[in-house]
Amino acid sequence: MISIYNKINNKHIASGHRVGIVGGGQLAKMIGLSAIKLGCEIVILEKTKKAPSTSLAIDTLYGDWNDPSNLLNLANMVDVVSLENEFVDANSLRVLEEAGHRLYPTSTTIGLVQDKLHQKQALSDAGIPVIPFAAVNSQEEIIQLADQLGWPVVLKTRRDGYDGKGNITLNNVTDIDDAWSKLNGNNQKLYIEAFCHFTGELAVMVTRGLNGEMVNYPVVESVQKDHVCHMVRAPARIDNELSDATIKLARKAVEVIDGEGSFGIEMFLTKENQIILNEMAPRVHNSGHYTIEACECSQFENHMRAILGLPLGSTKMIAPAAVMINMLGEEQGHGYPVGIEHALAVKGAHIHVYGKTTTNIGRKMGHITALGSDINEAEKIASKAASCIRFGAQK
Amino acid sequence: MISIYNKINNKHIASGHRVGIVGGGQLAKMIGLSAIKLGCEIVILEKTKKAPSTSLAIDTLYGDWNDPSNLLNLANMVDVVSLENEFVDANSLRVLEEAGHRLYPTSTTIGLVQDKLHQKQALSDAGIPVIPFAAVNSQEEIIQLADQLGWPVVLKTRRDGYDGKGNITLNNVTDIDDAWSKLNGNNQKLYIEAFCHFTGELAVMVTRGLNGEMVNYPVVESVQKDHVCHMVRAPARIDNELSDATIKLARKAVEVIDGEGSFGIEMFLTKENQIILNEMAPRVHNSGHYTIEACECSQFENHMRAILGLPLGSTKMIAPAAVMINMLGEEQGHGYPVGIEHALAVKGAHIHVYGKTTTNIGRKMGHITALGSDINEAEKIASKAASCIRFGAQK
């Protein structure tokens, strides 16, 4: 155990520890729910008012999370700091460590992951299969490299991309100019990747403790719609050999970046049954939300355990299958889950509403998980419940 | 659905409803965790600072919960008011209803339950077997009645008793004077019950919706130590016929008091296999904590659903067996769970720490639930984890 009785208990209760989270969205909320169950408290640093996790934080600091003084204010209130996203500048985070605060994952890990070119280089150097990639500094370089890699290629921002934001597929030379300007290539670092003709997407959550102890959840199938996670099926319907290989790769990836906490590793499966690491997130991840109901200890509780230096929990599934479906905003509007009374009538559907006041097309507003004796049963329950709820619809 | 979009959202987020809870202990905390998962927010009215649920409430009002003005302040901030205990005066609660606020359970239900003499009279009138009881207004009456009922008898306070507090067993006439003075018989209404020579204690959680929809959880075995719930085994190892009869009785009891929300019904099993209702709690209950991990929808989420007028969730167990063990304070001291790092190493143990800053002998500080393929397996895991943690011990 890294820390003992919380000595800074000047405001509220604390029989456990006080944990600071940079970012106040649904991931911070679900980490927070796990923390509170264990008797801990959370403090949030968030840019915008009314974020999902602020309703369960004992305190919320508002401000730019790239400003070291805000990060230090947070760190001074808590025993350990963690993050719900990889967009906080690693150099700002380093200030916390230099001041003697605990930060997990470390600024070095975040730095390696947040620049996707560095991430891919590190993984590739360690022998992990990744999609062929290269830095590009000009439109001319794109043509050169795409001719080598073969068209189409994907032009990506090195930082701050997620859910399809920050990447554009280039089918030929005529696509370059527009994409370069959309991704602000003159002011933002970009890179390109070969286009991967995958047959499916797999993901694995791995939690690694401060002492190097490591656990993994089962391999899952991840289904995207418009570049956003739509559904996760657990476990993936692949053979044991492939599953073992996928898990081995995911665990190795977390070791390569010396990760501490829960990590999401997203992979492509090719038609030759090859596994290629697509990207990793240095945090709890949408592909692991199913673990709340489906596993003995969720990705969120294991993240808490890891960053507090506590033993990790069992990742065993408690049902043969689970399916998670995201609920996204359909149009700009209020954040009320219209139809929730019908969704709640679907027996066995576990409904999570993040509590965002407003929505927009594609905004993640909640998710539904169902367990089943097989994937089909679980998917049927989750789909039925999800089909009842609309976010952003008039009511 | 009784209420629509939360219009009083002047402080924080709210994609769901805002719920007020009178009392801020661990029951309010666990109701709150369920509420937040569904996108709701909670506001607490609590007497003392640093109560377990205040860390996850968007607001906490401090004050005497028997003062109608405090109750009205709470009600004005929320869509619906509920309670975590039965000690709030029913006459004070009635003021909320008279002012047009939603209160579930209603003041009539609370009033019926909080005076145990009235509770027993109502249940008995409805044909539910209860232990023979009678009001007593003097020490002389005790002698008279005990001679009729047969010694020993149990002298009890009509209100505010729990966990063995407020009741004393009288073996003979010489015990009366001391018990009468300890229970403040000159100023407090008392009653007596025959002593029930039971062979076991059973409990059932029932949730009843605003439209009369009713669900029940399985019958469980409740094991007490020093009048405090020590362990709950789910399901109870009784035959189907007895189980059905027990459930029927529990459901009927909730209908008798016209209950809305989750209710705990505690029963004695006699050596003749007779079921006698001991007492009921108009709230979520310790005997139902196991439902968080062991059932598709917990007693807490079902309580939320009920008071919001939403469909009730499935009470089906997701494992063949579950055991819950309470963690109590061992001596006066701080509230830190000493040894939690060892308990967390027990795979499959779900550890709940309530987050109380200080403890005392017998104070409920947390609980542990484990699932298993049978009761023995679950009990072994829960016992092993519970044996690691001490509250109040020096560290």
Interface residues (C-beta under 8 A of the other chain):
Chain A: M1 I4 Y5 N9 H12 I13 A14 S15 G16 K29 L33 I36 K37 L38 G39 C40 E41 K50 A51 P52 T54 S55 L56 I58 E296 R305 L310 P311 G313 S314 K316 I318 A319 H334 G335 Y336 P337 I340 E341 L344 A345 K347 G348 H350 I351 H352 V353 Y354 G355 K356 T357 M365 G366 L371 K395
Chain B: M1 I4 Y5 N9 H12 I13 A14 S15 G16 K29 L33 I36 K37 L38 G39 C40 E41 K50 A51 P52 T54 S55 L56 I58 E296 R305 L310 P311 G313 S314 K316 I318 A319 H334 G335 Y336 P337 I340 E341 L344 A345 K347 G348 H350 I351 H352 V353 Y354 G355 K356 T357 M365 G366 L371 K395
